[in-house]
Amino acid sequence: MVISEKQDEICEPNQDQMIQKLVFPEGILLESGKKIVPLEIAYQTYGQLSEAQDNAILICHALTGDQYVADVHPVTKKPGWWSKMVGPGLPIDTNKYFVICTNVLGSCMGTTGPRSIREDIPQPRCWGSDFPAITIKDMVNTQKILVDFFKIKRLFAVIGGSMGGMQALQWAVSYPEQVYSVIPIATSSFHSAQNIAFNEVGRQAIFSDPDWRDGEYWRYGVTPYRGLAVARMMAHITYLSEDALNRKFGRKLQESIKASSLPIFGEMFQVESYLHYQGSNFVRRFDANSYVTITRAMDWFDLSQTHDGDLVNAFAHVQSRFCVISLSSDWLFPTSRSRVIVQALNRVGARVSFVEITTDKGHDAFLLEEPDLDLTIQGFLAGIEEQRRLENHAS
């Protein structure tokens, strides 16, 4: 049972915003066998749940995303990360659908994570680096608790890009009878060696920061800002394509730089300034322990791992309709990874569509203006609405 809604208690200073959340005192048992008690789930909802409770769409966010899919972010004051996609009259139309987005387990925007207060010990304290290792499946099981709270027996759709796509695939495998359709975007059924390598470089940047303090930085009133900023800079490069970077920056120098006196230190090129900006903004809203925790969860993800290493076996019992979407210039999760998913789904006779969106914007294109992506999602949702109407009429 849920006992309360409460104000967020965060171990770091200057993050004292109100967050909509529910508290589940029974907690959650993780795949590792460890238990988190109590469990807090932060979330946002949009639209109205129908009387039949059959119009719910769960949106799963990416690594550094949050529940503010269509709201102004309370820290950065920027529009929601998918406000171009979710809202009245938009492809995911909140006049028709009841949209749920949760902050993932282990993150730092309200759902229980390293920055939360640990209450299962005699003297409550910040979880910090004691927060247990989690998996994508643990994130999905946490979302399932919230979906059950809303008494939704079957989600109309689960949609997500990047790490959100991993969650969407996990939903189809873990709860086949409770997901009518799935839209995984720019994602994979496993995290590749290259992906793991990029994440490890980011983690090592954090660990190398003198303020890391073995993950106990909160005890000393410091944060490994420099290491976390470098980790974000590194990751952000992987989200963009070479064409996108060249189009935006090329080899443009900072306005203050003159060819007669090129500096060795400091920012020389505009692309350097852009990355520094991304890094400095990121540390305002994200926690270093959460970054380490979630990147490890992504690295561990492999849907076939518990199915004899065979993705076909993992999909053996799926019942959802799938629309798998890739982005042509995405080199972090290339189209070849989406084809692996589609081929495995075809082998089990699943109902699957596949679309590669032609774009030169790279992995982050699913968050940007992409009319073809809008049309694909809108068209697929309309199509499965019609399928469901026909099925209900036949029955």
RAPENOR-V343536 format. One record per pair of residues at least 12 apart in sequence whose C-alpha atoms are under 7 Angstrom apart, sorted by the first residue. I is the first residue (numbers start at 0). GAP is how many residues later the second one is. If there is no record, write none. Layout:
I&GAP, I&GAP
This chain:
0&23, 1&20, 1&21, 1&22, 1&23, 2&20, 2&21, 3&18, 3&19, 4&16, 4&17, 4&18, 5&15, 6&12, 7&102, 8&107, 8&108, 9&105, 9&106, 10&104, 10&105, 10&115, 10&207, 11&206, 18&23, 18&91, 19&22, 19&23, 20&19, 20&20, 20&21, 20&22, 20&89, 21&18, 21&19, 21&20, 22&15, 22&16, 22&17, 22&18, 23&14, 23&15, 23&16, 24&12, 24&13, 24&14, 25&12, 26&12, 29&104, 29&108, 30&107, 36&83, 38&73, 39&71, 39&72, 40&69, 40&70, 40&71, 41&60, 41&61, 41&68, 41&69, 42&24, 42&58, 42&59, 42&60, 43&23, 43&24, 43&56, 43&57, 43&58, 44&54, 44&55, 44&56, 45&48, 45&52, 45&53, 45&54, 46&47, 46&48, 46&50, 46&51, 46&52, 47&49, 47&50, 48&49, 52&99, 53&100, 53&101, 53&102, 54&42, 54&43, 54&101, 55&41, 55&42, 55&43, 55&99, 55&100, 55&101, 56&40, 56&41, 56&42, 56&43, 56&98, 56&99, 56&100, 56&101, 57&41, 57&42, 57&43, 57&99, 57&100, 57&101, 58&41, 58&42, 58&99, 58&100, 58&101, 59&41, 59&99, 59&100, 59&104, 59&107, 60&99, 60&100, 60&102, 60&103, 61&99, 61&100, 61&101, 61&102, 62&100, 62&231, 65&37, 65&43, 66&34, 66&35, 66&36, 67&12, 67&13, 68&12, 68&13, 68&14, 68&32, 69&12, 69&13, 69&16, 69&17, 74&210, 80&286, 81&285, 90&283, 90&286, 90&287, 91&286, 101&41, 103&35, 104&34, 104&37, 105&184, 105&187, 105&188, 106&183, 107&178, 107&179, 107&182, 112&18, 112&177, 113&12, 113&13, 113&14, 113&15, 113&17, 113&175, 113&176, 114&12, 114&13, 127&87, 127&88, 127&161, 128&86, 128&87, 128&160, 132&160, 133&163, 134&162, 134&165, 135&31, 135&161, 135&162, 135&165, 136&33, 139&27, 139&31, 152&25, 153&24, 153&25, 153&26, 154&23, 154&24, 154&25, 155&23, 155&24, 155&25, 156&22, 156&23, 156&24, 156&25, 157&23, 157&24, 157&25, 158&23, 158&24, 158&25, 159&23, 159&24, 159&25, 160&23, 160&24, 160&25, 160&26, 161&23, 161&24, 161&25, 162&24, 162&135, 164&19, 164&20, 164&22, 165&21, 165&22, 165&23, 167&14, 167&16, 168&15, 171&146, 171&148, 172&141, 172&142, 172&145, 175&141, 175&142, 175&143, 175&144, 176&142, 178&141, 179&140, 179&141, 180&139, 180&140, 180&141, 181&138, 181&139, 181&140, 181&141, 182&139, 182&140, 182&141, 183&139, 183&140, 183&141, 184&139, 184&140, 184&141, 185&139, 185&140, 185&141, 185&147, 185&177, 186&146, 186&151, 187&145, 187&149, 187&150, 188&113, 188&114, 188&152, 189&111, 189&112, 189&113, 190&107, 190&108, 190&110, 190&111, 194&137, 195&103, 198&96, 201&28, 201&29, 201&32, 202&28, 202&89, 204&22, 204&23, 204&25, 204&26, 205&18, 205&21, 205&22, 205&25, 207&19, 208&15, 208&17, 208&18, 210&12, 210&13, 211&12, 214&74, 224&58, 227&55, 227&60, 228&50, 228&51, 228&53, 228&54, 229&49, 231&47, 231&50, 232&42, 232&43, 232&45, 232&46, 237&94, 238&93, 238&123, 238&124, 238&125, 239&121, 239&122, 239&123, 239&124, 240&88, 240&89, 240&119, 240&120, 240&121, 242&117, 243&116, 243&117, 248&21, 248&22, 250&18, 251&17, 251&18, 252&15, 252&16, 252&17, 253&14, 253&15, 253&16, 310&33, 311&32, 311&33, 311&35, 311&36, 314&30, 314&33, 315&32, 320&30, 320&31, 321&29, 321&30, 321&31, 322&29, 322&30, 322&31, 323&14, 323&29, 323&30, 323&31, 324&29, 324&30, 324&31, 325&12, 325&29, 325&30, 325&31, 326&29, 326&30, 326&31, 326&32, 326&36, 327&28, 327&29, 327&30, 327&31, 328&30, 328&31, 328&32, 328&33, 329&32, 329&33, 330&32, 331&31, 356&15, 356&16
